[in-house]
Amino acid sequence: MTIQLSDREAQAIRIWAESVIHGGHWGDGDVIVPEEDILLNKLTSMTNNRLSISQTEAKIILAWSDTTLGIHTIEEDSVVKKIRNLLRM
């Protein structure tokens, strides 16, 4: 699956990831599971603002988005809608 992201949308995903990864979601220390690491590398290396992701990676992004307690910026809302639309395909 491929998703088109603005720079601000990609940054929102990175912020979510940092919140989860450094927030001790696997205990007291920073632990990153391989799927999260792969996804972050894809975000860093995406070209033309296009991100190719698997269904699992899309679900990881949605899980990361939950760190905002349901309060999203316009860009965050846009990412969530795009990911949900991808998962409906």
PyMOL Python script that loads the backbone (N, CA, C, O; Angstrom):
from pymol import cmd

cmd.read_pdbstr("""\
ATOM      1  N   MET A   1       0.843  -1.166   0.000  1.00  0.00           N
ATOM      2  CA  MET A   1       0.000   0.000   0.000  1.00  0.00           C
ATOM      3  C   MET A   1       0.892   1.235   0.000  1.00  0.00           C
ATOM      4  O   MET A   1       1.952   1.255   0.626  1.00  0.00           O
ATOM      5  N   THR A   2       0.447   2.252  -0.708  1.00  0.00           N
ATOM      6  CA  THR A   2       1.206   3.501  -0.752  1.00  0.00           C
ATOM      7  C   THR A   2       0.318   4.641  -0.296  1.00  0.00           C
ATOM      8  O   THR A   2      -0.859   4.717  -0.646  1.00  0.00           O
ATOM      9  N   ILE A   3       0.904   5.519   0.487  1.00  0.00           N
ATOM     10  CA  ILE A   3       0.182   6.682   1.010  1.00  0.00           C
ATOM     11  C   ILE A   3       0.988   7.940   0.710  1.00  0.00           C
ATOM     12  O   ILE A   3       2.213   7.952   0.830  1.00  0.00           O
ATOM     13  N   GLN A   4       0.289   8.986   0.322  1.00  0.00           N
ATOM     14  CA  GLN A   4       0.905  10.291   0.065  1.00  0.00           C
ATOM     15  C   GLN A   4       0.813  11.110   1.350  1.00  0.00           C
ATOM     16  O   GLN A   4      -0.272  11.310   1.897  1.00  0.00           O
ATOM     17  N   LEU A   5       1.972  11.581   1.824  1.00  0.00           N
ATOM     18  CA  LEU A   5       2.015  12.346   3.067  1.00  0.00           C
ATOM     19  C   LEU A   5       2.681  13.692   2.845  1.00  0.00           C
ATOM     20  O   LEU A   5       3.687  13.783   2.142  1.00  0.00           O
ATOM     21  N   SER A   6       2.128  14.730   3.438  1.00  0.00           N
ATOM     22  CA  SER A   6       2.823  16.015   3.443  1.00  0.00           C
ATOM     23  C   SER A   6       3.965  15.924   4.451  1.00  0.00           C
ATOM     24  O   SER A   6       4.023  14.988   5.248  1.00  0.00           O
ATOM     25  N   ASP A   7       4.862  16.888   4.412  1.00  0.00           N
ATOM     26  CA  ASP A   7       5.966  16.911   5.378  1.00  0.00           C
ATOM     27  C   ASP A   7       5.435  16.986   6.809  1.00  0.00           C
ATOM     28  O   ASP A   7       5.970  16.342   7.711  1.00  0.00           O
ATOM     29  N   ARG A   8       4.389  17.770   7.006  1.00  0.00           N
ATOM     30  CA  ARG A   8       3.820  17.926   8.355  1.00  0.00           C
ATOM     31  C   ARG A   8       3.119  16.644   8.822  1.00  0.00           C
ATOM     32  O   ARG A   8       3.144  16.321  10.010  1.00  0.00           O
ATOM     33  N   GLU A   9       2.495  15.918   7.893  1.00  0.00           N
ATOM     34  CA  GLU A   9       1.873  14.645   8.259  1.00  0.00           C
ATOM     35  C   GLU A   9       2.942  13.624   8.658  1.00  0.00           C
ATOM     36  O   GLU A   9       2.783  12.899   9.639  1.00  0.00           O
ATOM     37  N   ALA A  10       4.023  13.577   7.893  1.00  0.00           N
ATOM     38  CA  ALA A  10       5.126  12.664   8.224  1.00  0.00           C
ATOM     39  C   ALA A  10       5.720  13.030   9.581  1.00  0.00           C
ATOM     40  O   ALA A  10       6.053  12.149  10.374  1.00  0.00           O
ATOM     41  N   GLN A  11       5.850  14.306   9.841  1.00  0.00           N
ATOM     42  CA  GLN A  11       6.386  14.758  11.135  1.00  0.00           C
ATOM     43  C   GLN A  11       5.452  14.350  12.272  1.00  0.00           C
ATOM     44  O   GLN A  11       5.916  13.972  13.348  1.00  0.00           O
ATOM     45  N   ALA A  12       4.151  14.422  12.047  1.00  0.00           N
ATOM     46  CA  ALA A  12       3.190  14.006  13.082  1.00  0.00           C
ATOM     47  C   ALA A  12       3.398  12.536  13.428  1.00  0.00           C
ATOM     48  O   ALA A  12       3.355  12.165  14.601  1.00  0.00           O
ATOM     49  N   ILE A  13       3.622  11.697  12.422  1.00  0.00           N
ATOM     50  CA  ILE A  13       3.855  10.275  12.668  1.00  0.00           C
ATOM     51  C   ILE A  13       5.131  10.088  13.481  1.00  0.00           C
ATOM     52  O   ILE A  13       5.165   9.282  14.411  1.00  0.00           O
ATOM     53  N   ARG A  14       6.169  10.823  13.137  1.00  0.00           N
ATOM     54  CA  ARG A  14       7.431  10.727  13.886  1.00  0.00           C
ATOM     55  C   ARG A  14       7.241  11.124  15.356  1.00  0.00           C
ATOM     56  O   ARG A  14       7.797  10.495  16.256  1.00  0.00           O
ATOM     57  N   ILE A  15       6.453  12.165  15.577  1.00  0.00           N
ATOM     58  CA  ILE A  15       6.190  12.623  16.955  1.00  0.00           C
ATOM     59  C   ILE A  15       5.438  11.540  17.726  1.00  0.00           C
ATOM     60  O   ILE A  15       5.768  11.251  18.876  1.00  0.00           O
ATOM     61  N   TRP A  16       4.427  10.940  17.091  1.00  0.00           N
ATOM     62  CA  TRP A  16       3.700   9.853  17.735  1.00  0.00           C
ATOM     63  C   TRP A  16       4.656   8.726  18.098  1.00  0.00           C
ATOM     64  O   TRP A  16       4.623   8.203  19.212  1.00  0.00           O
ATOM     65  N   ALA A  17       5.511   8.356  17.140  1.00  0.00           N
ATOM     66  CA  ALA A  17       6.446   7.253  17.356  1.00  0.00           C
ATOM     67  C   ALA A  17       7.367   7.550  18.536  1.00  0.00           C
ATOM     68  O   ALA A  17       7.573   6.702  19.404  1.00  0.00           O
ATOM     69  N   GLU A  18       7.913   8.749  18.559  1.00  0.00           N
ATOM     70  CA  GLU A  18       8.818   9.124  19.647  1.00  0.00           C
ATOM     71  C   GLU A  18       8.106   9.051  20.991  1.00  0.00           C
ATOM     72  O   GLU A  18       8.686   8.607  21.982  1.00  0.00           O
ATOM     73  N   SER A  19       6.872   9.478  21.026  1.00  0.00           N
ATOM     74  CA  SER A  19       6.100   9.450  22.259  1.00  0.00           C
ATOM     75  C   SER A  19       5.924   8.024  22.766  1.00  0.00           C
ATOM     76  O   SER A  19       6.023   7.764  23.965  1.00  0.00           O
ATOM     77  N   VAL A  20       5.665   7.110  21.850  1.00  0.00           N
ATOM     78  CA  VAL A  20       5.455   5.714  22.236  1.00  0.00           C
ATOM     79  C   VAL A  20       6.785   5.043  22.571  1.00  0.00           C
ATOM     80  O   VAL A  20       6.920   4.415  23.621  1.00  0.00           O
ATOM     81  N   ILE A  21       7.745   5.173  21.695  1.00  0.00           N
ATOM     82  CA  ILE A  21       9.025   4.477  21.856  1.00  0.00           C
ATOM     83  C   ILE A  21       9.770   4.954  23.091  1.00  0.00           C
ATOM     84  O   ILE A  21      10.308   4.142  23.844  1.00  0.00           O
ATOM     85  N   HIS A  22       9.806   6.249  23.304  1.00  0.00           N
ATOM     86  CA  HIS A  22      10.532   6.787  24.453  1.00  0.00           C
ATOM     87  C   HIS A  22       9.643   6.953  25.679  1.00  0.00           C
ATOM     88  O   HIS A  22      10.089   7.412  26.730  1.00  0.00           O
ATOM     89  N   GLY A  23       8.375   6.569  25.525  1.00  0.00           N
ATOM     90  CA  GLY A  23       7.448   6.670  26.646  1.00  0.00           C
ATOM     91  C   GLY A  23       7.391   5.418  27.489  1.00  0.00           C
ATOM     92  O   GLY A  23       6.562   5.306  28.393  1.00  0.00           O
ATOM     93  N   GLY A  24       8.278   4.468  27.195  1.00  0.00           N
ATOM     94  CA  GLY A  24       8.333   3.261  28.017  1.00  0.00           C
ATOM     95  C   GLY A  24       7.211   2.276  27.758  1.00  0.00           C
ATOM     96  O   GLY A  24       6.733   1.626  28.688  1.00  0.00           O
ATOM     97  N   HIS A  25       6.775   2.151  26.483  1.00  0.00           N
ATOM     98  CA  HIS A  25       5.666   1.250  26.201  1.00  0.00           C
ATOM     99  C   HIS A  25       6.021  -0.218  26.412  1.00  0.00           C
ATOM    100  O   HIS A  25       5.121  -1.057  26.444  1.00  0.00           O
ATOM    101  N   TRP A  26       7.290  -0.554  26.555  1.00  0.00           N
ATOM    102  CA  TRP A  26       7.698  -1.931  26.829  1.00  0.00           C
ATOM    103  C   TRP A  26       8.429  -2.006  28.171  1.00  0.00           C
ATOM    104  O   TRP A  26       9.301  -2.856  28.349  1.00  0.00           O
ATOM    105  N   GLY A  27       8.097  -1.158  29.084  1.00  0.00           N
ATOM    106  CA  GLY A  27       8.743  -1.166  30.390  1.00  0.00           C
ATOM    107  C   GLY A  27       9.360   0.181  30.697  1.00  0.00           C
ATOM    108  O   GLY A  27       8.848   1.219  30.277  1.00  0.00           O
ATOM    109  N   ASP A  28      10.442   0.164  31.420  1.00  0.00           N
ATOM    110  CA  ASP A  28      11.061   1.403  31.859  1.00  0.00           C
ATOM    111  C   ASP A  28      12.048   2.001  30.862  1.00  0.00           C
ATOM    112  O   ASP A  28      12.361   3.188  30.942  1.00  0.00           O
ATOM    113  N   GLY A  29      12.537   1.201  29.935  1.00  0.00           N
ATOM    114  CA  GLY A  29      13.555   1.685  29.007  1.00  0.00           C
ATOM    115  C   GLY A  29      13.016   1.850  27.604  1.00  0.00           C
ATOM    116  O   GLY A  29      11.887   1.463  27.303  1.00  0.00           O
ATOM    117  N   ASP A  30      13.854   2.441  26.740  1.00  0.00           N
ATOM    118  CA  ASP A  30      13.486   2.616  25.340  1.00  0.00           C
ATOM    119  C   ASP A  30      13.709   1.300  24.598  1.00  0.00           C
ATOM    120  O   ASP A  30      14.836   0.811  24.515  1.00  0.00           O
ATOM    121  N   VAL A  31      12.658   0.744  24.074  1.00  0.00           N
ATOM    122  CA  VAL A  31      12.745  -0.478  23.287  1.00  0.00           C
ATOM    123  C   VAL A  31      11.960  -0.238  22.009  1.00  0.00           C
ATOM    124  O   VAL A  31      10.843   0.279  22.038  1.00  0.00           O
ATOM    125  N   ILE A  32      12.551  -0.617  20.901  1.00  0.00           N
ATOM    126  CA  ILE A  32      11.859  -0.484  19.632  1.00  0.00           C
ATOM    127  C   ILE A  32      11.769  -1.860  18.992  1.00  0.00           C
ATOM    128  O   ILE A  32      12.778  -2.547  18.826  1.00  0.00           O
ATOM    129  N   VAL A  33      10.566  -2.253  18.637  1.00  0.00           N
ATOM    130  CA  VAL A  33      10.387  -3.548  17.975  1.00  0.00           C
ATOM    131  C   VAL A  33      10.794  -3.399  16.514  1.00  0.00           C
ATOM    132  O   VAL A  33      10.731  -2.295  15.973  1.00  0.00           O
ATOM    133  N   PRO A  34      11.208  -4.481  15.864  1.00  0.00           N
ATOM    134  CA  PRO A  34      11.706  -4.378  14.492  1.00  0.00           C
ATOM    135  C   PRO A  34      10.734  -3.701  13.516  1.00  0.00           C
ATOM    136  O   PRO A  34      11.154  -2.926  12.657  1.00  0.00           O
ATOM    137  N   GLU A  35       9.460  -3.989  13.649  1.00  0.00           N
ATOM    138  CA  GLU A  35       8.486  -3.388  12.736  1.00  0.00           C
ATOM    139  C   GLU A  35       8.448  -1.867  12.866  1.00  0.00           C
ATOM    140  O   GLU A  35       8.309  -1.151  11.875  1.00  0.00           O
ATOM    141  N   GLU A  36       8.573  -1.387  14.101  1.00  0.00           N
ATOM    142  CA  GLU A  36       8.596   0.064  14.320  1.00  0.00           C
ATOM    143  C   GLU A  36       9.852   0.679  13.716  1.00  0.00           C
ATOM    144  O   GLU A  36       9.797   1.742  13.097  1.00  0.00           O
ATOM    145  N   ASP A  37      10.972   0.011  13.896  1.00  0.00           N
ATOM    146  CA  ASP A  37      12.236   0.508  13.351  1.00  0.00           C
ATOM    147  C   ASP A  37      12.185   0.567  11.830  1.00  0.00           C
ATOM    148  O   ASP A  37      12.617   1.553  11.232  1.00  0.00           O
ATOM    149  N   ILE A  38      11.664  -0.472  11.207  1.00  0.00           N
ATOM    150  CA  ILE A  38      11.533  -0.499   9.746  1.00  0.00           C
ATOM    151  C   ILE A  38      10.649   0.649   9.277  1.00  0.00           C
ATOM    152  O   ILE A  38      10.974   1.338   8.310  1.00  0.00           O
ATOM    153  N   LEU A  39       9.533   0.850   9.964  1.00  0.00           N
ATOM    154  CA  LEU A  39       8.608   1.922   9.599  1.00  0.00           C
ATOM    155  C   LEU A  39       9.255   3.296   9.741  1.00  0.00           C
ATOM    156  O   LEU A  39       9.091   4.148   8.868  1.00  0.00           O
ATOM    157  N   LEU A  40       9.981   3.519  10.820  1.00  0.00           N
ATOM    158  CA  LEU A  40      10.669   4.805  10.998  1.00  0.00           C
ATOM    159  C   LEU A  40      11.710   5.028   9.906  1.00  0.00           C
ATOM    160  O   LEU A  40      11.860   6.145   9.411  1.00  0.00           O
ATOM    161  N   ASN A  41      12.429   3.975   9.528  1.00  0.00           N
ATOM    162  CA  ASN A  41      13.395   4.101   8.427  1.00  0.00           C
ATOM    163  C   ASN A  41      12.708   4.424   7.111  1.00  0.00           C
ATOM    164  O   ASN A  41      13.228   5.208   6.316  1.00  0.00           O
ATOM    165  N   LYS A  42      11.554   3.831   6.874  1.00  0.00           N
ATOM    166  CA  LYS A  42      10.794   4.153   5.661  1.00  0.00           C
ATOM    167  C   LYS A  42      10.370   5.618   5.661  1.00  0.00           C
ATOM    168  O   LYS A  42      10.435   6.287   4.630  1.00  0.00           O
ATOM    169  N   LEU A  43       9.938   6.113   6.814  1.00  0.00           N
ATOM    170  CA  LEU A  43       9.536   7.518   6.921  1.00  0.00           C
ATOM    171  C   LEU A  43      10.703   8.451   6.611  1.00  0.00           C
ATOM    172  O   LEU A  43      10.547   9.460   5.924  1.00  0.00           O
ATOM    173  N   THR A  44      11.864   8.096   7.127  1.00  0.00           N
ATOM    174  CA  THR A  44      13.052   8.920   6.936  1.00  0.00           C
ATOM    175  C   THR A  44      13.514   8.927   5.482  1.00  0.00           C
ATOM    176  O   THR A  44      14.016   9.936   4.987  1.00  0.00           O
ATOM    177  N   SER A  45      13.345   7.810   4.811  1.00  0.00           N
ATOM    178  CA  SER A  45      13.883   7.685   3.452  1.00  0.00           C
ATOM    179  C   SER A  45      12.835   7.801   2.343  1.00  0.00           C
ATOM    180  O   SER A  45      13.144   7.542   1.180  1.00  0.00           O
ATOM    181  N   MET A  46      11.603   8.183   2.682  1.00  0.00           N
ATOM    182  CA  MET A  46      10.577   8.252   1.638  1.00  0.00           C
ATOM    183  C   MET A  46      10.903   9.351   0.625  1.00  0.00           C
ATOM    184  O   MET A  46      11.465  10.389   0.973  1.00  0.00           O
ATOM    185  N   THR A  47      10.541   9.102  -0.629  1.00  0.00           N
ATOM    186  CA  THR A  47      10.769  10.071  -1.694  1.00  0.00           C
ATOM    187  C   THR A  47       9.443  10.542  -2.261  1.00  0.00           C
ATOM    188  O   THR A  47       8.460   9.801  -2.286  1.00  0.00           O
ATOM    189  N   ASN A  48       9.432  11.771  -2.710  1.00  0.00           N
ATOM    190  CA  ASN A  48       8.229  12.379  -3.295  1.00  0.00           C
ATOM    191  C   ASN A  48       7.027  12.296  -2.352  1.00  0.00           C
ATOM    192  O   ASN A  48       5.879  12.238  -2.794  1.00  0.00           O
ATOM    193  N   ASN A  49       7.307  12.292  -1.054  1.00  0.00           N
ATOM    194  CA  ASN A  49       6.262  12.258  -0.022  1.00  0.00           C
ATOM    195  C   ASN A  49       5.346  11.037  -0.138  1.00  0.00           C
ATOM    196  O   ASN A  49       4.190  11.076   0.282  1.00  0.00           O
ATOM    197  N   ARG A  50       5.870   9.969  -0.705  1.00  0.00           N
ATOM    198  CA  ARG A  50       5.103   8.731  -0.837  1.00  0.00           C
ATOM    199  C   ARG A  50       5.717   7.670   0.070  1.00  0.00           C
ATOM    200  O   ARG A  50       6.925   7.433   0.046  1.00  0.00           O
ATOM    201  N   LEU A  51       4.869   7.044   0.863  1.00  0.00           N
ATOM    202  CA  LEU A  51       5.306   6.043   1.817  1.00  0.00           C
ATOM    203  C   LEU A  51       4.636   4.715   1.477  1.00  0.00           C
ATOM    204  O   LEU A  51       3.410   4.619   1.427  1.00  0.00           O
ATOM    205  N   SER A  52       5.437   3.722   1.251  1.00  0.00           N
ATOM    206  CA  SER A  52       4.933   2.376   0.991  1.00  0.00           C
ATOM    207  C   SER A  52       4.937   1.603   2.299  1.00  0.00           C
ATOM    208  O   SER A  52       5.984   1.426   2.921  1.00  0.00           O
ATOM    209  N   ILE A  53       3.755   1.141   2.715  1.00  0.00           N
ATOM    210  CA  ILE A  53       3.640   0.462   4.000  1.00  0.00           C
ATOM    211  C   ILE A  53       2.802  -0.807   3.863  1.00  0.00           C
ATOM    212  O   ILE A  53       1.988  -0.958   2.952  1.00  0.00           O
ATOM    213  N   SER A  54       3.039  -1.701   4.803  1.00  0.00           N
ATOM    214  CA  SER A  54       2.242  -2.921   4.882  1.00  0.00           C
ATOM    215  C   SER A  54       1.014  -2.653   5.752  1.00  0.00           C
ATOM    216  O   SER A  54       0.892  -1.597   6.372  1.00  0.00           O
ATOM    217  N   GLN A  55       0.113  -3.628   5.782  1.00  0.00           N
ATOM    218  CA  GLN A  55      -1.062  -3.501   6.630  1.00  0.00           C
ATOM    219  C   GLN A  55      -0.649  -3.411   8.105  1.00  0.00           C
ATOM    220  O   GLN A  55      -1.226  -2.640   8.870  1.00  0.00           O
ATOM    221  N   THR A  56       0.343  -4.196   8.490  1.00  0.00           N
ATOM    222  CA  THR A  56       0.837  -4.158   9.866  1.00  0.00           C
ATOM    223  C   THR A  56       1.398  -2.784  10.205  1.00  0.00           C
ATOM    224  O   THR A  56       1.139  -2.255  11.286  1.00  0.00           O
ATOM    225  N   GLU A  57       2.175  -2.198   9.276  1.00  0.00           N
ATOM    226  CA  GLU A  57       2.740  -0.873   9.517  1.00  0.00           C
ATOM    227  C   GLU A  57       1.659   0.190   9.615  1.00  0.00           C
ATOM    228  O   GLU A  57       1.778   1.127  10.404  1.00  0.00           O
ATOM    229  N   ALA A  58       0.605   0.050   8.819  1.00  0.00           N
ATOM    230  CA  ALA A  58      -0.521   0.982   8.913  1.00  0.00           C
ATOM    231  C   ALA A  58      -1.161   0.902  10.301  1.00  0.00           C
ATOM    232  O   ALA A  58      -1.526   1.923  10.885  1.00  0.00           O
ATOM    233  N   LYS A  59      -1.292  -0.307  10.813  1.00  0.00           N
ATOM    234  CA  LYS A  59      -1.871  -0.489  12.146  1.00  0.00           C
ATOM    235  C   LYS A  59      -0.953   0.079  13.225  1.00  0.00           C
ATOM    236  O   LYS A  59      -1.429   0.601  14.234  1.00  0.00           O
ATOM    237  N   ILE A  60       0.358  -0.019  13.017  1.00  0.00           N
ATOM    238  CA  ILE A  60       1.304   0.569  13.970  1.00  0.00           C
ATOM    239  C   ILE A  60       1.118   2.085  14.020  1.00  0.00           C
ATOM    240  O   ILE A  60       1.107   2.678  15.098  1.00  0.00           O
ATOM    241  N   ILE A  61       0.971   2.709  12.850  1.00  0.00           N
ATOM    242  CA  ILE A  61       0.754   4.161  12.806  1.00  0.00           C
ATOM    243  C   ILE A  61      -0.516   4.534  13.571  1.00  0.00           C
ATOM    244  O   ILE A  61      -0.525   5.504  14.329  1.00  0.00           O
ATOM    245  N   LEU A  62      -1.579   3.767  13.373  1.00  0.00           N
ATOM    246  CA  LEU A  62      -2.816   4.052  14.107  1.00  0.00           C
ATOM    247  C   LEU A  62      -2.618   3.878  15.610  1.00  0.00           C
ATOM    248  O   LEU A  62      -3.142   4.662  16.401  1.00  0.00           O
ATOM    249  N   ALA A  63      -1.865   2.857  16.006  1.00  0.00           N
ATOM    250  CA  ALA A  63      -1.585   2.663  17.441  1.00  0.00           C
ATOM    251  C   ALA A  63      -0.787   3.843  17.974  1.00  0.00           C
ATOM    252  O   ALA A  63      -1.066   4.336  19.066  1.00  0.00           O
ATOM    253  N   TRP A  64       0.199   4.298  17.215  1.00  0.00           N
ATOM    254  CA  TRP A  64       0.979   5.465  17.633  1.00  0.00           C
ATOM    255  C   TRP A  64       0.077   6.693  17.781  1.00  0.00           C
ATOM    256  O   TRP A  64       0.253   7.501  18.693  1.00  0.00           O
ATOM    257  N   SER A  65      -0.894   6.818  16.865  1.00  0.00           N
ATOM    258  CA  SER A  65      -1.759   8.005  16.892  1.00  0.00           C
ATOM    259  C   SER A  65      -2.591   8.078  18.160  1.00  0.00           C
ATOM    260  O   SER A  65      -3.028   9.160  18.554  1.00  0.00           O
ATOM    261  N   ASP A  66      -2.811   6.955  18.794  1.00  0.00           N
ATOM    262  CA  ASP A  66      -3.597   6.930  20.032  1.00  0.00           C
ATOM    263  C   ASP A  66      -2.904   7.635  21.187  1.00  0.00           C
ATOM    264  O   ASP A  66      -3.532   7.894  22.214  1.00  0.00           O
ATOM    265  N   THR A  67      -1.618   7.950  21.039  1.00  0.00           N
ATOM    266  CA  THR A  67      -0.876   8.610  22.117  1.00  0.00           C
ATOM    267  C   THR A  67      -1.347  10.043  22.349  1.00  0.00           C
ATOM    268  O   THR A  67      -1.005  10.638  23.371  1.00  0.00           O
ATOM    269  N   THR A  68      -2.120  10.610  21.428  1.00  0.00           N
ATOM    270  CA  THR A  68      -2.577  11.989  21.568  1.00  0.00           C
ATOM    271  C   THR A  68      -3.867  12.091  22.362  1.00  0.00           C
ATOM    272  O   THR A  68      -4.429  13.177  22.501  1.00  0.00           O
ATOM    273  N   LEU A  69      -4.334  10.980  22.877  1.00  0.00           N
ATOM    274  CA  LEU A  69      -5.564  10.950  23.677  1.00  0.00           C
ATOM    275  C   LEU A  69      -6.782  11.446  22.916  1.00  0.00           C
ATOM    276  O   LEU A  69      -7.705  12.011  23.503  1.00  0.00           O
ATOM    277  N   GLY A  70      -6.778  11.230  21.595  1.00  0.00           N
ATOM    278  CA  GLY A  70      -7.919  11.591  20.775  1.00  0.00           C
ATOM    279  C   GLY A  70      -7.967  13.036  20.337  1.00  0.00           C
ATOM    280  O   GLY A  70      -8.878  13.422  19.604  1.00  0.00           O
ATOM    281  N   ILE A  71      -7.020  13.842  20.758  1.00  0.00           N
ATOM    282  CA  ILE A  71      -6.972  15.242  20.346  1.00  0.00           C
ATOM    283  C   ILE A  71      -5.917  15.372  19.265  1.00  0.00           C
ATOM    284  O   ILE A  71      -4.722  15.229  19.528  1.00  0.00           O
ATOM    285  N   HIS A  72      -6.367  15.645  18.040  1.00  0.00           N
ATOM    286  CA  HIS A  72      -5.463  15.682  16.897  1.00  0.00           C
ATOM    287  C   HIS A  72      -5.443  17.050  16.230  1.00  0.00           C
ATOM    288  O   HIS A  72      -6.430  17.787  16.236  1.00  0.00           O
ATOM    289  N   THR A  73      -4.295  17.361  15.660  1.00  0.00           N
ATOM    290  CA  THR A  73      -4.203  18.538  14.788  1.00  0.00           C
ATOM    291  C   THR A  73      -4.826  18.182  13.448  1.00  0.00           C
ATOM    292  O   THR A  73      -5.199  17.031  13.222  1.00  0.00           O
ATOM    293  N   ILE A  74      -4.940  19.140  12.576  1.00  0.00           N
ATOM    294  CA  ILE A  74      -5.478  18.886  11.236  1.00  0.00           C
ATOM    295  C   ILE A  74      -4.629  17.848  10.510  1.00  0.00           C
ATOM    296  O   ILE A  74      -5.160  16.947   9.861  1.00  0.00           O
ATOM    297  N   GLU A  75      -3.306  17.981  10.623  1.00  0.00           N
ATOM    298  CA  GLU A  75      -2.414  17.036   9.956  1.00  0.00           C
ATOM    299  C   GLU A  75      -2.561  15.632  10.537  1.00  0.00           C
ATOM    300  O   GLU A  75      -2.563  14.645   9.802  1.00  0.00           O
ATOM    301  N   GLU A  76      -2.683  15.552  11.848  1.00  0.00           N
ATOM    302  CA  GLU A  76      -2.844  14.247  12.488  1.00  0.00           C
ATOM    303  C   GLU A  76      -4.158  13.597  12.059  1.00  0.00           C
ATOM    304  O   GLU A  76      -4.194  12.406  11.749  1.00  0.00           O
ATOM    305  N   ASP A  77      -5.233  14.379  12.043  1.00  0.00           N
ATOM    306  CA  ASP A  77      -6.521  13.854  11.577  1.00  0.00           C
ATOM    307  C   ASP A  77      -6.411  13.341  10.145  1.00  0.00           C
ATOM    308  O   ASP A  77      -6.970  12.299   9.802  1.00  0.00           O
ATOM    309  N   SER A  78      -5.694  14.078   9.325  1.00  0.00           N
ATOM    310  CA  SER A  78      -5.523  13.693   7.928  1.00  0.00           C
ATOM    311  C   SER A  78      -4.799  12.355   7.808  1.00  0.00           C
ATOM    312  O   SER A  78      -5.200  11.499   7.020  1.00  0.00           O
ATOM    313  N   VAL A  79      -3.742  12.174   8.582  1.00  0.00           N
ATOM    314  CA  VAL A  79      -2.997  10.908   8.558  1.00  0.00           C
ATOM    315  C   VAL A  79      -3.905   9.753   8.975  1.00  0.00           C
ATOM    316  O   VAL A  79      -3.936   8.717   8.311  1.00  0.00           O
ATOM    317  N   VAL A  80      -4.632   9.925  10.056  1.00  0.00           N
ATOM    318  CA  VAL A  80      -5.515   8.872  10.554  1.00  0.00           C
ATOM    319  C   VAL A  80      -6.550   8.498   9.486  1.00  0.00           C
ATOM    320  O   VAL A  80      -6.799   7.315   9.255  1.00  0.00           O
ATOM    321  N   LYS A  81      -7.144   9.486   8.844  1.00  0.00           N
ATOM    322  CA  LYS A  81      -8.137   9.215   7.793  1.00  0.00           C
ATOM    323  C   LYS A  81      -7.507   8.478   6.620  1.00  0.00           C
ATOM    324  O   LYS A  81      -8.091   7.531   6.095  1.00  0.00           O
ATOM    325  N   LYS A  82      -6.329   8.903   6.211  1.00  0.00           N
ATOM    326  CA  LYS A  82      -5.641   8.246   5.094  1.00  0.00           C
ATOM    327  C   LYS A  82      -5.323   6.789   5.427  1.00  0.00           C
ATOM    328  O   LYS A  82      -5.510   5.900   4.596  1.00  0.00           O
ATOM    329  N   ILE A  83      -4.847   6.556   6.628  1.00  0.00           N
ATOM    330  CA  ILE A  83      -4.504   5.176   7.030  1.00  0.00           C
ATOM    331  C   ILE A  83      -5.765   4.323   7.107  1.00  0.00           C
ATOM    332  O   ILE A  83      -5.775   3.192   6.621  1.00  0.00           O
ATOM    333  N   ARG A  84      -6.808   4.839   7.698  1.00  0.00           N
ATOM    334  CA  ARG A  84      -8.062   4.070   7.786  1.00  0.00           C
ATOM    335  C   ARG A  84      -8.605   3.749   6.392  1.00  0.00           C
ATOM    336  O   ARG A  84      -9.110   2.650   6.161  1.00  0.00           O
ATOM    337  N   ASN A  85      -8.502   4.700   5.467  1.00  0.00           N
ATOM    338  CA  ASN A  85      -8.940   4.443   4.100  1.00  0.00           C
ATOM    339  C   ASN A  85      -8.104   3.356   3.446  1.00  0.00           C
ATOM    340  O   ASN A  85      -8.643   2.519   2.722  1.00  0.00           O
ATOM    341  N   LEU A  86      -6.800   3.350   3.687  1.00  0.00           N
ATOM    342  CA  LEU A  86      -5.937   2.294   3.147  1.00  0.00           C
ATOM    343  C   LEU A  86      -6.351   0.928   3.678  1.00  0.00           C
ATOM    344  O   LEU A  86      -6.390  -0.051   2.932  1.00  0.00           O
ATOM    345  N   LEU A  87      -6.653   0.868   4.943  1.00  0.00           N
ATOM    346  CA  LEU A  87      -7.004  -0.422   5.552  1.00  0.00           C
ATOM    347  C   LEU A  87      -8.355  -0.927   5.079  1.00  0.00           C
ATOM    348  O   LEU A  87      -8.626  -2.121   5.207  1.00  0.00           O
ATOM    349  N   ARG A  88      -9.204  -0.083   4.545  1.00  0.00           N
ATOM    350  CA  ARG A  88     -10.506  -0.500   4.019  1.00  0.00           C
ATOM    351  C   ARG A  88     -10.387  -1.147   2.652  1.00  0.00           C
ATOM    352  O   ARG A  88     -11.290  -1.864   2.219  1.00  0.00           O
ATOM    353  N   MET A  89      -9.285  -0.898   1.975  1.00  0.00           N
ATOM    354  CA  MET A  89      -9.113  -1.418   0.608  1.00  0.00           C
ATOM    355  C   MET A  89      -9.095  -2.922   0.593  1.00  0.00           C
ATOM    356  O   MET A  89      -8.960  -3.527  -0.471  1.00  0.00           O
TER     357      MET A  89
END
""", "prot")
cmd.dss("prot")
cmd.show_as("cartoon", "prot")
cmd.util.cbc("prot")
cmd.orient("prot")
